[in-house]
Amino acid sequence: MEVWFQKFKSEFILNFIDDNRWEWIVQGLKNTLIITFFATLIGIAIGVVIAIIRSTYDKNYDTMKKNKGISFYLLSFFNFICKIYLTVIRGTPVVVQLLIMYFIILASSNSELFIAILAFGINSGAYVAEIFRSGIMSIDKGQFEAGRSLGFNYIQTMIYVVVPQMFKIVLPTLCNEFIVLLKETSIAGYVGIVDLTKAGDLIRGRTFSAFMPLIAVAIIYLAIVMLFTWLVGKLERRLRNSDH
């Protein structure tokens, strides 16, 4: 046992203490959380807009088709653009999207962190949009009629009546999307960002010891996911209690 402890201690010192290599882990964790947080905000913003457009089109298609006014053609156009976006983003790997954003679209930018946030946010938006759309479509039609009876127009009904109820429905799925996004940021090293995964790989490259830094990275990811899952569980219980 003592021999094992001494070996563990020496490995720990080699990988994290010598040359202050632990700072790479801290910096990597910071970059991972920054990318995940802001990409989530972008994804939610994109997702809400696309979900409203697509659900509005689906719910009102038959009625609007009879009149075929300018609103019908505008909504059809925006719905078509949304479908192209969803098809392209969900049909291509996120690492390819990140590389296209870095080497082609924003090749002149010097901020790798901004590029990563934008790339992951746009990617997440496609999946969040479908999550929100399914939530909106599951809301009973009577809720829309109730909103209109209160004097709200369609947009106000969506904002004040439908969207709050939709969030309660899709929260568990949205939590899973956040967890997926958190883990997807591990490819940010492709564009030179020292994220959590890249930090562990840098340490491994310096010490030629793979076990300690990579296991540490895995434990940190696991701890973040478990903490977030616990927080969302508490939020879900509070939302359920607020219904009574």
Secondary structure as GFF3:
##gff-version 3
##sequence-region A 1 244
A	DSSP	alpha_helix	2	12	.	.	.	ID=ss1
A	DSSP	pi_helix	13	17	.	.	.	ID=ss2
A	DSSP	three_ten_helix	18	20	.	.	.	ID=ss3
A	DSSP	alpha_helix	22	67	.	.	.	ID=ss4
A	DSSP	alpha_helix	70	91	.	.	.	ID=ss5
A	DSSP	alpha_helix	94	100	.	.	.	ID=ss6
A	DSSP	pi_helix	101	105	.	.	.	ID=ss7
A	DSSP	alpha_helix	112	138	.	.	.	ID=ss8
A	DSSP	alpha_helix	141	149	.	.	.	ID=ss9
A	DSSP	alpha_helix	154	157	.	.	.	ID=ss10
A	DSSP	pi_helix	158	162	.	.	.	ID=ss11
A	DSSP	alpha_helix	163	184	.	.	.	ID=ss12
A	DSSP	three_ten_helix	185	191	.	.	.	ID=ss13
A	DSSP	alpha_helix	196	207	.	.	.	ID=ss14
A	DSSP	alpha_helix	211	242	.	.	.	ID=ss15
###
